């Protein structure tokens, strides 16, 4: 297993930077359809960490673990508040991020970190071609 990690500042630009960071490390571990799923999920998880989980002056951290045919993404932030799957009304303009993660990832979850905050993770397995 190969692992990578990078810290990002609390900024909307970090969403695209995190997505590019992960995409560059995923490589051939999963098929192209899963790579798109991973990019969407990274965007959603990092956006959630910025909006709901990263206090001013703190950074968030993205971990990527690439194994033979599988990828695990973790987004670490300094908030102890756990995200949950929402069920927004059709007219709501937010609240669907974890629904996308739930639909695209093979598994996802959250757990407390050692020390301050939590991490939200998503795992992806190569699809048969």
N, C-alpha and C positions, 0 to 999 in steps of 0.2 A: 504494500500500500504506500502510495506517495501522498504526502500532505503539504498544503500550502496555507499561509495565513497572511492577512494584510489588514491594517487599521485604516479607517476612513474617518474624515472629519464630519461633523454634523452639518451637512450641506446637501441641497438637492442634486448637485453635480455628482455626489458620491453614488447615487443610484446607477448611473451609466458607467462610472468608473468600476464599481463592484461587479456589474454585469460583464464588462470587458475583462476584468481580472479573472473571473471564474471561467468565462468562455475560452480564454487563452490556455487555461490549465486542464480543461476537460479533455481536449484533444479527441483521440479516437476511442476513448473509454466507453462511449455510448454512441448510438447511431445519430444521424443528423436530426431526426424527428425529436429525439430525447434532448439533444443540445438546445433546440428551440424551447422545449418545456423548461429546461434548467434556466435559460435566460429569463423567461417570464417569471419563474418562481424567485430567482435572485432579486429581480426588480421589486416584486411584491414584498418579500421579506425585509429587504433593506429599507424600502419606503415605510413599512410598518415600524421598523426600529427608529427611523428618523422622526416620524410623526408621533409615535406613542411611547417610545422606549428610551430614547437617548436624550438625557437632560442637557441643557446648554453647557458648553464647556467640556463635554465628554465626547469620546469617540466611540465608534462601533467597530467590531472586528468581524471579518468574514474568514471562515475556515473552509477549505475544500479538501476532501479526501477522495482520491481516485484509486480504485482497485480494478482488478480484471473484470470489466463489464459492469461496473457499478460506480456511482458517484454519490457522495454525501456532502451536503452544503450545511453549514451552521452560520447563523448570524447572532453574534453576541452583543448585548447592550447592557447598560447600567441600571435598567429599571427592573424591579421585581414583579411588576404587573404582568400576568400571563395573558397572552392573546387568546382569543376564542373565536370559533366559527360563528359568524353573524348571519342573520337571515334578513337582509334589508328589504324594504318595500321596493317594488319596481320603479318608483319615482325617486328613490334615494340615489344620490350621486357618489356615495362611498360605501365601504363596508363589504366589498366583494373580494378583497385581496386574498384572504385565506380560503375562500371558496375556490379560487383559481389554483392555489397551492394544493388543496385537497383533491381537485380534479386531475391535476397534471403529475404530481409526485406519486411514487409508489407507496410511500409512507411519509408522515411528517409528525412532529410533536414538539414539545417544549420541556425544558427542565431548568432548575436553578443551577447557577454556576457556583463554583467554589469562590467565595467572596461575594462581591456586589453584582447583582443583576441576574440575568437569565440568558438562555440561548434557545433559539428556534431552529429546528433542523428539518431537512427534507432529503429523502433518498430517492435515487433513480437507478433503474436497472436497464441494461441494454435490451432493446427489443429485438426479436428474431427478424432476420432479413431474408 
